[in-house]
Amino acid sequence: MDQISQLSPDFIILIAFALLAILLLGGVIGYSAKRAALREKDAKLESMRKSRDELQRELDSQQSALRARDASDQSYRMEVRGHFETSSEIMSELVQNYRRMYEHLAGGAERLADLKGVEQIVAAPPPEAITRADEQPQDPAGVQASTSAEPEETGDQATRRQAPQL
């Protein structure tokens, strides 16, 4: 304690100012470091925001493209459906026209041709028989069922066999 009391008051004031200057300098350095860290953090945050915004724009663009593709796919599906509906209508008309032609030929042959001793033409088969003539029920083993030992005739073969020779 004696040594402190021997120090001059000017020296003590000088030491107090030096400590105060060091304290102020530490505060300034700390404040500057904090500001620099905040600026770096703000820069990273801004970069992340820009990346997020860019990703959001890309997501919106992809979603828009997906919606356009879905609309295009839906349009294509409707076009395909319309095509098959029209094909079905045309096929039904074709079957009806075939039936009318068959009936016309059979009727004309009966009226106009001398069919004595010739096997008569039978009535036209129903449309289901024309369009599904090649399908037969199958047994569980996967072999087609047949009621006779003879090979079956297709619709064309039966028609040729039954048609009169003019």
C-alpha positions in Angstrom: 0.0 0.0 0.0 2.9 2.3 0.6 3.9 2.1 -3.0 0.5 3.3 -4.2 0.5 6.2 -1.8 3.9 7.2 -3.2 2.6 7.5 -6.7 2.0 10.9 -7.9 -1.5 12.0 -8.5 -0.6 12.8 -12.1 0.5 9.3 -12.7 -2.7 7.9 -11.2 -4.7 10.2 -13.5 -2.6 9.1 -16.4 -3.2 5.4 -15.6 -7.0 6.1 -15.1 -7.1 7.8 -18.6 -5.2 4.9 -20.1 -7.6 2.4 -18.6 -10.5 4.5 -19.8 -8.9 4.7 -23.3 -8.4 0.9 -23.4 -11.9 0.4 -22.3 -13.3 2.8 -25.0 -11.0 1.2 -27.6 -12.3 -2.3 -26.6 -15.8 -1.0 -26.9 -15.2 0.4 -30.3 -13.4 -2.8 -31.5 -16.2 -4.9 -30.1 -18.9 -2.7 -31.6 -17.1 -2.8 -35.0 -16.7 -6.6 -34.8 -20.4 -7.0 -34.0 -21.4 -4.7 -36.9 -19.1 -6.7 -39.3 -20.6 -10.0 -38.1 -24.1 -8.6 -38.5 -23.3 -7.4 -42.0 -21.9 -10.8 -42.9 -25.0 -12.4 -41.4 -27.2 -10.0 -43.3 -25.3 -10.7 -46.6 -25.8 -14.5 -46.0 -29.5 -13.9 -45.2 -30.0 -11.8 -48.4 -28.2 -14.5 -50.4 -30.5 -17.1 -49.0 -33.6 -14.9 -49.7 -32.4 -14.5 -53.3 -31.9 -18.3 -53.6 -35.3 -18.9 -52.1 -37.0 -16.4 -54.5 -35.2 -18.0 -57.5 -36.3 -21.5 -56.4 -39.8 -20.2 -55.9 -39.8 -18.7 -59.4 -38.5 -22.0 -60.8 -41.2 -24.0 -58.8 -43.9 -21.7 -60.1 -42.6 -22.1 -63.7 -42.5 -25.9 -63.3 -46.0 -26.0 -61.8 -47.2 -23.8 -64.7 -45.6 -26.2 -67.2 -47.1 -29.1 -65.4 -50.6 -27.6 -65.5 -50.1 -26.9 -69.3 -48.9 -30.5 -69.9 -51.9 -31.8 -67.9 -54.3 -29.7 -69.9 -52.6 -30.9 -73.1 -52.8 -34.5 -71.8 -56.5 -34.0 -71.0 -57.1 -32.6 -74.5 -55.3 -35.6 -76.0 -57.3 -38.1 -73.9 -60.5 -36.4 -75.0 -59.4 -36.5 -78.6 -58.6 -40.2 -78.3 -61.9 -40.9 -76.7 -63.7 -39.0 -79.4 -61.8 -41.0 -82.0 -62.8 -44.3 -80.5 -66.4 -43.2 -80.0 -66.5 -42.2 -83.7 -64.8 -45.5 -84.7 -67.4 -47.4 -82.7 -70.2 -45.6 -84.3 -68.8 -46.2 -87.8 -68.2 -49.9 -87.0 -71.8 -50.2 -85.8 -73.0 -48.6 -89.1 -70.7 -51.0 -91.0 -72.2 -54.0 -89.2 -75.7 -52.7 -89.9 -74.9 -52.0 -93.6 -73.3 -55.5 -93.9 -76.5 -57.0 -92.4 -78.6 -55.0 -94.8 -76.4 -56.1 -97.8 -76.6 -59.7 -96.7 -80.3 -59.6 -96.3 -80.7 -57.9 -99.7 -78.5 -60.5 -101.4 -80.3 -63.3 -99.7 -83.7 -61.9 -100.6 -82.7 -61.2 -104.2 -81.3 -64.7 -104.5 -84.5 -66.2 -103.2 -86.7 -64.1 -105.5 -84.6 -64.1 -108.7 -82.6 -67.3 -108.7 -83.9 -70.9 -109.3 -83.0 -72.4 -105.9 -84.6 -75.7 -106.3 -82.3 -78.4 -105.0 -79.8 -75.8 -103.6 -79.3 -75.2 -100.0 -81.2 -72.1 -98.9 -79.4 -69.0 -97.5 -80.1 -68.7 -93.9 -81.0 -65.3 -92.3 -78.2 -63.0 -91.5 -76.5 -63.6 -88.2 -76.9 -61.1 -85.4 -74.3 -58.3 -85.2 -72.7 -59.9 -82.2 -72.1 -63.1 -84.2 -70.4 -61.1 -86.9 -68.1 -59.1 -84.6 -67.4 -61.8 -82.1 -67.4 -65.0 -84.3 -63.8 -65.9 -83.4 -64.3 -65.9 -79.7 -65.2 -69.1 -77.9 -65.5 -69.9 -74.2 -62.4 -71.5 -72.8 -62.2 -74.3 -70.2 -60.2 -73.9 -67.0 -57.1 -75.6 -68.7 -57.1 -72.8 -71.2 -58.0 -74.9 -74.2 -60.9 -73.8 -76.5 -64.1 -75.7 -76.0 -65.4 -77.5 -79.1 -68.7 -79.4 -79.4 -67.6 -81.6 -82.4 -64.5 -83.4 -83.6 -64.7 -81.5 -86.9 -62.9 -78.2 -87.3 -65.1 -75.3 -86.9 -66.0 -73.0 -89.7 -65.4 -69.3 -89.6 -68.2 -66.9 -90.5 -66.8 -66.4 -94.0 -66.5 -70.2 -94.6 -70.1 -70.7 -93.5 -71.4 -67.9 -95.7 -69.6 -69.3 -98.8 -70.9 -72.8 -98.1 -74.5 -71.5 -97.8 -74.4 -69.0 -100.7 -76.1 -70.1 -103.8 -74.1 -70.6 -107.0 -75.6 -68.2 -109.6 
